[in-house]
Amino acid sequence: MSEGAWQEFLARVAASGGIGTGPNLKRQWQKVTVKADKLGWAWPSYETIMREFKRLPVEEQRVLLRG
């Protein structure tokens, strides 16, 4: 997984979490997938990304999800 793609995903989750509706993780993954294809980033399946996301500390997950 490209570090740039992972950081893009986290930034998108954080930005969407701050709008009050909560992020749609699948939608953010899809948006990064499109960008990754254009930039040649390695970007794994949604299931792999969710495993990585769940490995983050719980407090970091909360901050990302709630903005």
NORFEN-V660911 format. One record per residue. N is the residue number from 0. RES is the residue in three letters. SS is DSSP state (2 for helix, 1 for strand, 0 for the rest). OMEGA is omega in degrees with one decimal (999 if undefined). NEAR is the number of other C-alpha atoms within 8 Angstrom. Layout:
{{N:RES:SS:OMEGA:NEAR} {N:RES:SS:OMEGA:NEAR}}
This chain:
{{0:MET:0:177.8:8} {1:SER:0:178.1:8} {2:GLU:2:178.8:6} {3:GLY:2:179.4:7} {4:ALA:2:179.5:13} {5:TRP:2:179.3:9} {6:GLN:2:176.3:8} {7:GLU:2:178.7:9} {8:PHE:2:-179.4:11} {9:LEU:2:178.9:9} {10:ALA:2:178.7:8} {11:ARG:2:178.2:9} {12:VAL:2:-179.5:14} {13:ALA:2:-178.8:14} {14:ALA:2:-179.2:9} {15:SER:2:178.1:13} {16:GLY:2:-177.4:14} {17:GLY:0:-177.3:11} {18:ILE:0:173.6:8} {19:GLY:0:-179.4:6} {20:THR:0:-176.0:7} {21:GLY:0:-177.3:10} {22:PRO:0:169.2:11} {23:ASN:0:-173.3:8} {24:LEU:2:179.5:7} {25:LYS:2:179.8:7} {26:ARG:2:178.9:7} {27:GLN:2:176.4:12} {28:TRP:2:180.0:11} {29:GLN:2:178.8:8} {30:LYS:2:178.0:8} {31:VAL:2:177.9:11} {32:THR:2:179.1:9} {33:VAL:2:-179.7:8} {34:LYS:2:179.7:8} {35:ALA:2:177.8:12} {36:ASP:2:-178.8:8} {37:LYS:2:-175.3:7} {38:LEU:2:179.3:6} {39:GLY:0:178.0:6} {40:TRP:0:170.6:11} {41:ALA:0:-177.3:8} {42:TRP:0:-174.0:9} {43:PRO:0:-179.4:7} {44:SER:0:177.5:6} {45:TYR:2:-178.7:8} {46:GLU:2:178.7:6} {47:THR:2:179.2:8} {48:ILE:2:178.9:10} {49:MET:2:175.9:8} {50:ARG:2:178.7:8} {51:GLU:2:179.9:8} {52:PHE:2:-178.5:8} {53:LYS:2:175.4:9} {54:ARG:2:176.9:6} {55:LEU:0:175.4:8} {56:PRO:0:-176.1:7} {57:VAL:2:-179.4:7} {58:GLU:2:177.5:6} {59:GLU:2:176.4:8} {60:GLN:2:-179.9:11} {61:ARG:2:-179.8:8} {62:VAL:2:179.6:9} {63:LEU:2:-175.8:11} {64:LEU:2:-176.4:13} {65:ARG:2:178.5:11} {66:GLY:0:999:10}}
